[in-house]
Amino acid sequence: MASEIFAVSAAWSRAVIEFAVELPPWAQNTAHTGTDLFLGVFAVLFLAAWWRARSFGTRLVGLALFAPVATVVAYAVSNTVKSFFEQMRPCQAMTDLATIATCDPVGDWSFPSNHAAIAGAAAAALVLAWRRIAVVAVLVALLEAFSRVLVGVHYPHDVTAGLLIGATVAVLASLAMARPMTALTELLARSDRLRPLVRADRPASPGATARPAPAGSEARAEAFASGRSTRA
């Protein structure tokens, strides 16, 4: 079964590499640059998720702050798994084909893809902290995974395994650390200096005073909350 999966994956990889080498130079350069640049996009998304979470509660702030850590943990797991498999990269095994990326020497193994693991982990951790960003995060992760196949350094099964390992580890790590990170965030919020890092409180304008509520407004609000209606 494993050999059959590898055979299909290798055939797909060969087809993608043959397609890639026919691309115009500007497209090849874009693919080569993008395979690392997509990971940089996640750094920006991490910052955006943290900034947004400050307005939505300490739990989301804790998840957003832990997202980069969860990604590092997932990378470490992927890299450890890689050490148990000595699978050559497509560019190492298919010597008859030219690839966009310069091939790493034999010994830098292919399975699973660490780039894909990082992308999968980052996307999963971001979704936990910011559900509405799911489409963007998943799309960037998939583009990162495909780019590794396109430039000739990974097989499709390498990046698929990397995405799954990264996402699984990141979710488990984030959920395990959700309570401790929430407690840490609440602790930071008690400090006047550190509170802006975890809470987006808007200070009142100097000299501003609260306007008194119109007569009867409190009674009407209470009646509305209890399901009763009031008439002027």
C-alpha positions in Angstrom: 0.0 0.0 0.0 2.7 2.4 1.0 4.7 1.7 -2.2 1.5 2.3 -4.3 0.9 5.7 -2.6 4.6 6.6 -3.2 4.3 5.6 -6.9 1.3 7.8 -7.4 2.8 10.7 -5.5 6.1 10.4 -7.5 4.1 10.4 -10.8 2.3 13.6 -9.7 5.5 15.2 -8.6 7.2 14.5 -11.9 4.2 15.9 -13.8 4.3 19.1 -11.7 8.1 19.5 -12.0 7.8 19.1 -15.8 5.1 21.7 -15.9 7.1 24.1 -13.7 10.3 24.0 -15.8 8.2 25.2 -18.8 7.0 28.3 -17.0 8.5 31.7 -18.0 11.5 32.8 -15.9 9.4 35.5 -14.0 6.9 32.8 -12.9 9.7 30.4 -11.8 11.3 33.3 -9.8 8.0 34.1 -8.2 7.5 30.4 -7.2 11.0 30.2 -5.8 10.5 33.4 -3.7 7.0 32.6 -2.7 7.9 29.2 -1.2 9.6 31.1 1.7 7.5 34.3 1.5 4.3 32.5 2.3 5.7 31.6 5.7 6.3 35.3 6.3 2.6 36.0 5.7 1.8 34.0 8.8 4.0 36.3 10.9 1.8 39.2 9.8 -1.4 37.2 10.5 -0.1 36.3 14.0 0.3 40.0 14.7 -3.2 40.8 13.3 -4.8 38.0 15.3 -3.2 39.3 18.5 -4.2 42.9 17.9 -7.8 41.9 17.2 -8.0 39.5 20.1 -7.3 42.4 22.5 -10.8 43.5 22.0 -12.5 40.1 22.4 -11.3 38.7 25.7 -8.4 37.1 27.5 -8.9 33.6 26.1 -8.5 34.7 22.5 -5.5 36.8 23.4 -3.9 33.8 25.1 -4.6 31.6 22.0 -3.2 34.3 19.7 -0.1 34.8 21.8 0.5 31.0 21.9 0.0 30.5 18.1 3.7 31.1 17.2 4.8 28.8 20.0 2.4 26.1 18.8 3.9 26.5 15.4 7.4 26.0 16.7 6.3 22.9 18.7 4.8 21.5 15.5 8.0 22.1 13.6 10.0 20.3 16.2 7.6 17.3 16.0 7.8 17.3 12.2 11.6 17.5 12.2 11.7 14.6 14.7 9.5 12.5 12.5 11.7 13.3 9.5 14.7 11.8 11.2 13.0 8.4 11.2 12.5 8.4 7.4 15.3 8.6 4.9 13.3 9.4 1.9 15.2 11.3 -0.9 13.7 14.5 -2.3 12.3 14.5 -5.8 15.2 16.7 -7.0 17.6 14.1 -5.6 15.8 11.0 -7.0 14.7 12.4 -10.4 18.1 13.4 -11.7 16.9 13.6 -15.2 14.7 16.6 -14.4 15.6 20.2 -13.8 13.9 21.9 -10.8 13.3 25.5 -9.9 14.9 25.2 -6.5 18.5 24.3 -5.9 18.5 20.8 -4.5 19.7 20.1 -1.0 22.4 17.4 -0.6 21.4 13.8 0.2 20.8 13.6 3.9 18.4 16.4 4.1 15.4 14.2 3.8 12.0 14.8 2.2 9.3 13.2 4.4 7.5 15.0 5.9 7.8 18.6 4.7 8.8 21.0 7.5 7.6 24.0 5.5 4.1 22.4 5.1 4.1 21.5 8.8 4.8 25.1 9.8 2.1 26.3 7.4 -0.4 23.8 8.7 0.4 24.6 12.3 0.2 28.3 11.8 -3.1 28.1 10.0 -4.7 25.8 12.6 -3.5 28.0 15.5 -4.8 31.1 13.8 -8.2 29.6 13.3 -8.5 28.9 17.0 -7.8 32.5 17.8 -9.7 34.1 14.9 -12.3 31.9 13.1 -13.1 34.4 10.4 -9.5 34.3 9.1 -9.9 30.5 8.4 -10.2 30.9 4.6 -7.2 33.1 4.3 -5.0 31.0 6.6 -5.9 27.7 5.0 -5.4 29.1 1.5 -1.9 30.4 2.4 -1.1 27.0 3.9 -2.2 25.2 0.8 -0.2 27.6 -1.4 2.9 27.0 0.7 2.5 23.2 0.5 1.9 23.3 -3.3 4.9 25.6 -3.8 7.2 23.0 -2.2 6.0 20.5 -4.9 6.2 23.0 -7.7 9.9 23.9 -7.0 10.8 20.2 -6.9 11.8 19.7 -3.3 8.9 17.6 -2.0 6.4 15.0 -3.1 2.7 15.6 -2.7 2.5 13.0 0.2 5.4 14.9 1.9 3.4 18.2 2.1 0.1 16.4 2.9 1.7 14.7 5.9 3.4 17.9 6.9 0.1 19.8 6.8 -1.7 17.2 8.9 1.1 16.8 11.5 1.4 20.6 11.8 -2.3 21.2 12.2 -2.8 18.3 14.6 0.1 19.2 16.9 -0.8 22.9 16.9 -4.4 22.3 17.8 -3.5 19.9 20.6 -0.8 22.2 22.0 -3.0 25.3 21.8 -6.0 23.6 23.5 -3.7 22.2 26.2 -2.3 25.6 26.9 -5.6 27.6 26.6 -6.2 27.8 30.3 -2.7 28.6 31.4 -2.4 31.2 28.7 -5.8 32.7 29.7 -4.6 32.9 33.3 -1.3 34.6 32.2 -3.2 37.1 30.1 -5.5 38.0 33.0 -2.4 38.4 35.2 -0.8 40.7 32.6 -4.0 42.7 32.4 -3.6 43.7 36.1 -0.5 45.7 35.3 -1.0 49.2 34.1 2.1 49.0 31.9 1.3 45.6 30.4 -2.4 45.9 30.1 -2.3 47.4 26.5 -0.6 44.2 25.4 -3.7 42.1 26.3 -6.6 44.5 26.4 -7.7 47.2 24.1 -9.3 49.5 26.7 -10.0 53.0 25.4 -9.2 55.6 28.0 -11.8 58.3 28.5 -11.2 61.7 27.0 -9.8 64.3 29.5 -12.5 66.3 31.1 -15.3 64.0 29.7 -18.2 63.5 32.0 -20.9 60.9 31.8 -24.2 62.2 30.6 -27.2 61.5 32.9 -29.7 59.0 31.6 -33.0 60.5 30.4 -35.8 60.2 33.0 -37.5 56.8 33.0 -34.8 55.2 30.7 -33.6 52.9 33.5 -37.2 51.7 34.1 -37.8 51.2 30.4 -34.6 49.2 30.0 -35.5 47.0 32.9 -39.0 46.5 31.5 -37.5 45.6 28.1 -35.1 43.1 29.6 -37.9 41.4 31.5 -40.1 41.2 28.4 -42.6 43.9 29.3 -43.3 46.9 27.1 -43.6 50.5 28.3 -45.5 53.5 26.8 -44.5 57.1 27.1 
